[in-house]
């Protein structure tokens, strides 16, 4: 799959996800750091990528309606350290059906995953390993 990491996601995640066979680019690589969300979003959609972010602005499902885009993975950890983010997202990619999240809005916390999207009737929430 193709992903774009927002500027608030550790760059080390590129190596982790690329090692799993994914195509990953980043907001800093594209000189979009500090640019408005609308610019980041347009670039992400133009490249047909799923956005991985911690930015709550991307959590508005009225604005970013599931099924109208390539997907959003919003990571919301209680203590979002660099190591914590790498570990949590890395585990997701090893244990979860990431391919099914295309076009969905996915919110990941320390213990739960909530998927709202076209492949799910309504919202699906579950406790993650």
C-alpha positions in Angstrom: 0.0 0.0 0.0 1.0 3.6 -0.4 1.2 5.9 2.7 2.1 9.4 3.5 3.5 10.3 7.0 2.4 13.6 8.4 5.1 15.8 9.9 4.0 14.7 13.4 4.9 11.1 12.8 8.5 9.9 13.4 10.5 9.6 10.2 11.9 6.2 11.5 8.5 4.8 10.5 9.5 5.0 6.8 12.1 2.3 7.3 9.7 0.1 9.3 6.8 0.3 6.8 9.1 0.1 3.7 10.6 -3.0 5.2 7.1 -4.5 5.2 6.8 -3.8 1.5 4.9 -0.5 1.6 5.5 2.6 -0.5 6.0 5.5 2.0 6.7 9.2 1.6 6.6 12.0 4.1 5.4 15.6 4.4 9.0 16.8 5.1 10.3 14.9 2.0 7.9 16.9 -0.1 8.7 20.2 1.6 5.2 20.5 3.0 6.2 21.0 6.6 4.2 23.8 8.1 1.8 24.0 5.2 -1.9 24.1 5.7 -3.8 20.8 6.2 -5.6 21.4 2.9 -2.2 21.4 1.0 -1.1 18.2 2.8 -4.4 16.6 2.1 -4.4 17.5 -1.6 -0.9 16.1 -2.0 -1.9 12.9 -0.2 -5.0 12.4 -2.4 -3.2 13.2 -5.6 -0.6 10.6 -4.8 -3.4 8.1 -3.8 -1.9 7.5 -0.4 -3.4 6.8 3.0 -2.4 9.5 5.5 -0.9 8.6 8.9 -1.1 11.5 11.3 -1.7 12.6 14.9 -3.5 15.8 13.7 -7.0 15.8 15.1 -8.1 18.1 12.3 -8.2 15.0 10.1 -10.7 13.3 12.5 -13.8 15.1 11.2 -15.7 12.4 9.2 -18.0 15.1 7.9 -15.1 16.8 6.1 -13.2 13.6 5.4 -16.1 11.2 4.7 -15.1 7.6 4.5 -15.2 6.2 1.0 -14.3 9.6 -0.6 -10.6 9.4 -0.1 -7.7 6.9 0.2 -7.8 6.7 4.0 -6.7 8.3 7.2 -4.9 6.6 10.1 -5.2 8.9 13.2 -2.9 7.8 16.0 -4.0 9.1 19.4 -1.7 7.7 22.2 -1.9 8.8 25.8 1.9 9.5 25.8 2.9 9.8 22.2 6.7 9.4 22.5 8.7 8.6 19.4 9.3 5.0 20.6 5.6 4.6 21.5 4.4 5.7 18.1 6.9 3.5 16.3 5.9 0.5 18.4 2.2 1.0 18.2 2.0 1.7 14.5 4.6 -1.1 13.8 2.4 -3.6 15.6 -0.7 -2.5 13.7 1.1 -3.3 10.4 2.1 -6.7 11.6 -1.3 -7.7 13.2 -4.1 -5.9 11.5 -5.8 -6.0 8.1 -4.3 -2.7 6.9 -5.4 -3.3 3.3 -9.1 -3.2 4.4 -8.6 0.3 5.8 -8.3 1.9 2.3 -10.9 4.6 2.1 -11.6 4.4 5.9 -11.1 6.7 8.8 -9.2 4.7 11.5 -8.5 6.0 15.0 -5.9 4.1 17.0 -5.4 4.5 20.7 -3.1 2.6 23.1 -5.7 -0.2 23.4 -8.4 0.3 20.7 -8.9 0.6 17.0 -12.0 2.3 15.6 -12.6 1.8 11.9 -15.2 3.9 10.0 -15.4 3.2 6.4 -16.9 1.9 3.2 -16.0 -1.8 3.9 -17.7 -1.7 7.3 -21.3 -1.2 8.0 -21.2 1.8 10.3 -18.4 1.8 12.8 -16.3 -1.1 14.0 -14.4 -0.8 17.2 -12.3 -3.4 18.9 -9.5 -3.9 21.5 -6.2 -4.5 19.8 -3.5 -6.9 20.9 
